[in-house]
Amino acid sequence: MPVHQLWAPLFFFMLLCLGLDSQFATAEVAITFIKDEFGPQVLRFIKREELLTLAVCIVGFALGIPHVTQGGIYVFQLMDHYTAVVSLMFLAFFEVVAVCWIFGVPRICLMITRMLGKTANIYFRVCWVLLCPVLVLCILIASIVQYTPAHYETYIYPKWAEGVGWGVSLVSIVWIPIGAIHEICSTKGSFLQRVKTAMIPTLDLDADYALPEKQIIDNPPAENLMTSVA
């Protein structure tokens, strides 16, 4: 290619921007969770949202230091092996189920209609309801069936390292059943009523059938606290 001295630095600059862009979403998930669940407690020590963001970034930076040490490649391969396939597909499957089957395609189409003035066609509806869950489930099953212990070139990880890898993988998965159990236990009524209430979306677009205790997404308490303090 002509001017190869220019394309090489542009390529690595693109990789830098891509890495930073992916970190925005990762950091925002942690920050939003902390604000929503521990807003009042956090405000006692951190008075501004910018300081909370800085603290999350510092913790993430510290956790990433072992990956750049002399033996960091072994740590990286272990984390990549146990977090990039099974746990990712597990989370993707339940996310698709929650959005398409519990929140519901009619609500998704209504939101699209309100934003764009036209609804989604039958192709997208079939993909949301059928193709996406089935394909993600097939990938999840295939990744479990084809599972092999972690290794790096000729190095075979010991059993305790595999246990650490599975522990890290379960850290992101275990919150789904924990959240479901917490939602069911914190809801009033019989067990079936609790399950039914827990499966009703937090934001119901049909105001006539909306549950008052579920209409909390428009006024997140932690966000209001952060704004008032700032």
PEGI-V576940 format. One record per residue. N is the residue number from 1. RES is the residue in one letter. SS is DSSP state (hx for helix, st for strand, lp for the rest). Layout:
n=N res=RES ss=SS
n=N res=RES ss=SS
This chain:
n=1 res=M ss=lp
n=2 res=P ss=lp
n=3 res=V ss=lp
n=4 res=H ss=hx
n=5 res=Q ss=hx
n=6 res=L ss=hx
n=7 res=W ss=hx
n=8 res=A ss=hx
n=9 res=P ss=hx
n=10 res=L ss=hx
n=11 res=F ss=hx
n=12 res=F ss=hx
n=13 res=F ss=hx
n=14 res=M ss=hx
n=15 res=L ss=hx
n=16 res=L ss=hx
n=17 res=C ss=hx
n=18 res=L ss=hx
n=19 res=G ss=hx
n=20 res=L ss=hx
n=21 res=D ss=hx
n=22 res=S ss=hx
n=23 res=Q ss=hx
n=24 res=F ss=hx
n=25 res=A ss=hx
n=26 res=T ss=hx
n=27 res=A ss=hx
n=28 res=E ss=hx
n=29 res=V ss=hx
n=30 res=A ss=hx
n=31 res=I ss=hx
n=32 res=T ss=hx
n=33 res=F ss=hx
n=34 res=I ss=hx
n=35 res=K ss=hx
n=36 res=D ss=hx
n=37 res=E ss=hx
n=38 res=F ss=hx
n=39 res=G ss=hx
n=40 res=P ss=hx
n=41 res=Q ss=hx
n=42 res=V ss=hx
n=43 res=L ss=hx
n=44 res=R ss=lp
n=45 res=F ss=lp
n=46 res=I ss=lp
n=47 res=K ss=lp
n=48 res=R ss=lp
n=49 res=E ss=hx
n=50 res=E ss=hx
n=51 res=L ss=hx
n=52 res=L ss=hx
n=53 res=T ss=hx
n=54 res=L ss=hx
n=55 res=A ss=hx
n=56 res=V ss=hx
n=57 res=C ss=hx
n=58 res=I ss=hx
n=59 res=V ss=hx
n=60 res=G ss=hx
n=61 res=F ss=hx
n=62 res=A ss=hx
n=63 res=L ss=hx
n=64 res=G ss=hx
n=65 res=I ss=hx
n=66 res=P ss=hx
n=67 res=H ss=hx
n=68 res=V ss=hx
n=69 res=T ss=lp
n=70 res=Q ss=lp
n=71 res=G ss=lp
n=72 res=G ss=hx
n=73 res=I ss=hx
n=74 res=Y ss=hx
n=75 res=V ss=hx
n=76 res=F ss=hx
n=77 res=Q ss=hx
n=78 res=L ss=hx
n=79 res=M ss=hx
n=80 res=D ss=hx
n=81 res=H ss=hx
n=82 res=Y ss=hx
n=83 res=T ss=hx
n=84 res=A ss=lp
n=85 res=V ss=lp
n=86 res=V ss=hx
n=87 res=S ss=hx
n=88 res=L ss=hx
n=89 res=M ss=hx
n=90 res=F ss=hx
n=91 res=L ss=hx
n=92 res=A ss=hx
n=93 res=F ss=hx
n=94 res=F ss=hx
n=95 res=E ss=hx
n=96 res=V ss=hx
n=97 res=V ss=hx
n=98 res=A ss=hx
n=99 res=V ss=hx
n=100 res=C ss=hx
n=101 res=W ss=hx
n=102 res=I ss=hx
n=103 res=F ss=hx
n=104 res=G ss=hx
n=105 res=V ss=hx
n=106 res=P ss=hx
n=107 res=R ss=hx
n=108 res=I ss=hx
n=109 res=C ss=hx
n=110 res=L ss=hx
n=111 res=M ss=hx
n=112 res=I ss=hx
n=113 res=T ss=hx
n=114 res=R ss=hx
n=115 res=M ss=hx
n=116 res=L ss=hx
n=117 res=G ss=lp
n=118 res=K ss=lp
n=119 res=T ss=lp
n=120 res=A ss=lp
n=121 res=N ss=lp
n=122 res=I ss=hx
n=123 res=Y ss=hx
n=124 res=F ss=hx
n=125 res=R ss=hx
n=126 res=V ss=hx
n=127 res=C ss=hx
n=128 res=W ss=hx
n=129 res=V ss=hx
n=130 res=L ss=hx
n=131 res=L ss=hx
n=132 res=C ss=hx
n=133 res=P ss=hx
n=134 res=V ss=hx
n=135 res=L ss=hx
n=136 res=V ss=hx
n=137 res=L ss=hx
n=138 res=C ss=hx
n=139 res=I ss=hx
n=140 res=L ss=hx
n=141 res=I ss=hx
n=142 res=A ss=hx
n=143 res=S ss=hx
n=144 res=I ss=hx
n=145 res=V ss=hx
n=146 res=Q ss=lp
n=147 res=Y ss=lp
n=148 res=T ss=lp
n=149 res=P ss=lp
n=150 res=A ss=lp
n=151 res=H ss=st
n=152 res=Y ss=st
n=153 res=E ss=lp
n=154 res=T ss=lp
n=155 res=Y ss=st
n=156 res=I ss=st
n=157 res=Y ss=lp
n=158 res=P ss=lp
n=159 res=K ss=hx
n=160 res=W ss=hx
n=161 res=A ss=hx
n=162 res=E ss=hx
n=163 res=G ss=hx
n=164 res=V ss=hx
n=165 res=G ss=hx
n=166 res=W ss=hx
n=167 res=G ss=hx
n=168 res=V ss=hx
n=169 res=S ss=hx
n=170 res=L ss=hx
n=171 res=V ss=hx
n=172 res=S ss=hx
n=173 res=I ss=hx
n=174 res=V ss=hx
n=175 res=W ss=hx
n=176 res=I ss=hx
n=177 res=P ss=hx
n=178 res=I ss=hx
n=179 res=G ss=hx
n=180 res=A ss=hx
n=181 res=I ss=hx
n=182 res=H ss=hx
n=183 res=E ss=hx
n=184 res=I ss=hx
n=185 res=C ss=hx
n=186 res=S ss=lp
n=187 res=T ss=lp
n=188 res=K ss=lp
n=189 res=G ss=lp
n=190 res=S ss=lp
n=191 res=F ss=hx
n=192 res=L ss=hx
n=193 res=Q ss=hx
n=194 res=R ss=hx
n=195 res=V ss=hx
n=196 res=K ss=hx
n=197 res=T ss=hx
n=198 res=A ss=hx
n=199 res=M ss=lp
n=200 res=I ss=lp
n=201 res=P ss=lp
n=202 res=T ss=lp
n=203 res=L ss=lp
n=204 res=D ss=lp
n=205 res=L ss=lp
n=206 res=D ss=lp
n=207 res=A ss=hx
n=208 res=D ss=hx
n=209 res=Y ss=hx
n=210 res=A ss=lp
n=211 res=L ss=lp
n=212 res=P ss=hx
n=213 res=E ss=hx
n=214 res=K ss=hx
n=215 res=Q ss=lp
n=216 res=I ss=lp
n=217 res=I ss=hx
n=218 res=D ss=hx
n=219 res=N ss=hx
n=220 res=P ss=lp
n=221 res=P ss=hx
n=222 res=A ss=hx
n=223 res=E ss=hx
n=224 res=N ss=hx
n=225 res=L ss=hx
n=226 res=M ss=hx
n=227 res=T ss=hx
n=228 res=S ss=hx
n=229 res=V ss=hx
n=230 res=A ss=lp
